[in-house]
Amino acid sequence: MPIFTLNINGRVWELESSGQAPLLDVLRDAAQLTGTKYGCGEGLCGACTVLVAGKPVKSCLMAISEVGEQPVETIEGLATARGLHPLQEAFLSHAAFQCGYCTPGMIMASKALLADIPNPTAQQIEERLEGHICRCGTYPRIVEAVQTAARATRAESSGNGGPRRG
């Protein structure tokens, strides 16, 4: 089997895999990064969302051979030695999850959203998270959490909220 060199969460990994293996399987099985969840396996639920070159990707649909040199970021890459990422903090403070199964995918998609739209409206959040299924139905709290994280991220980047984390 071929060896693939991937940049995952800022670390270079050499992983043996079939070129057609889904990125999700390689992350979970070969790299042992199990924060990314297997949901439907068809790209319909969003549980497996990671960022590839900063863009949200349903990792169950992307073959490892398609990644190339593009950096991959998973939920494990968000927290730093300083603490949780503002999105993680906001999801906790707003109780924006119950079972937590959808949470990694929601947070990663939300990170990409905030990179594109630093001050999103509730409608923009809902539109960007469309296709991410939360079986517990915490959608209103998810929207509130993303808006809170957006405010915190803007405050940190303007120097009013301390050092930027992640």
N, C-alpha and C positions, 0 to 999 in steps of 0.2 A: 504494500500500500504506500502511496506517496506521502511525503512529509510536507506539511504546509506551515509556513512561517506567518504568524498573525500578530498584530499589535492589538492586544486586548487590555483595556484599562491602563494604557501607558506602559505595559510590559510586553516584551517579545516572547512569544510562545512558539515552540516547534511541536506540532501535533500531527500524529499519523492518522490519516483518514482517507476514505474514498472521496474523490473529488465531487461526487454528487450528494454526499451526506449533507443534510441540512445544518446550517450554522447552529441552530438550536441544539442539535444532538452533540456537535463538537464542543460547544460551550459547556453543556451539562455533563457529558460523559468523559471526554478527553481532558478538558481543562478543569473539571470538577467545580465549575461556577454554576451552582444550582439555583441561584436567585431568579434567573430567567425561567419562566414556567411554560410547560407544555399545556396548552389548552385544547384547542380543537384540531390542530395539525393541518388546518386548511386556510390559515390567515384571516379567519373571520372574527376571532374573539379578542385579539390584541394582547393576550397574556404573555406572549413570547417577544414582545417588542424590545429591541435594543437599538442603539444608535450606530450607524455605519457612516463614517465621515460626517458625523453630526446630524444625520437624517434618520428619522424613525423607520425601522425595517422590521417586518414580521419575520423573525429568524427561522420559523418553521418552513418558510417558502424560499429562502435564499440558500443556494448551494455553497458550500465552503469554497469551491473553486471560483465563485463570483466575487469573493471578498478582496482578493489580491492584497495590495499594500494599504488599503483603506483602514484607518483605525476603527476599532470596535469598542463601544462603551456599554457596559452592563450595569445593572443596579449595584453590583459590588464595587464599582469604580466611583461612586458618588461621594460617599463619606470619606473624610480625611482624618488625619491625626487630631485636627482641631475640632472635629465633630461632624454631625450630620449635615447633609446638603439642605439648603432652605426648603426644597420641596419635601424632603423626608421629614423635616421638623414640622412643616405645615400639615402634612397628611396625619401626623401624630396628633398635633394640637387640635385639629378639626375632627378627629375620629373619622377620617375619610375612607375608612375600610372597616370591614368586620372580619371576614375570613382571611383577607389579605392576598388571595390568589391572584387577583387582577392588578394588585398594587405595583409590582415592579414594572409592568408594561405601561400602566397609566403614568407613573412617575417619569419613565424614560421618554414617552411621547410628550409629556408636559415640559420636560427639559428642552426638547427641540422646539416646542411652541414658544417658550420664553426667549429662546435665542433669536427667533424670527420676529416675535411680537412681545416686546418687554412689558407692555401694559395692556394685556388682552381683556376684552369685554367677556361677559359670561357667554354670550352667543359665540364668540370666536373660540372660546375654550370648548364649548359643546361641539362645535363643528369639527375642530381638530381631534377631539377624542371620540368622534363618531366611529363606530366599529370596535370600540373597546367595551367589552361587556363586563359589567359588575353584577354578578348574580345576587348580591346583597342589596343592590339598589341605593348605594350611597352617592349617587350622582350629584345632588345639590351640595353635599359636603366636599366632594372632589373639586367642584368648581370654586367653592370658597377657599379651599386649600391652595389651589393654583393661583388665585388672586392674591392671597396672603404671601405666598412665596414670591410672586412677582414684585410686590411692594418691598419685601425684605431684600431681594436681589438688587433692585434699583437703589435702595438705601445703602447697601454695602458697596456697590460699584461707584456711588457718588461720594463715598467716604464718610457717610453719616451713620453707618451701621457696623463699623468694625471691618476687619479683614474679610475679603472674599474667600469663601470656602467652596471649592469645587466648582 
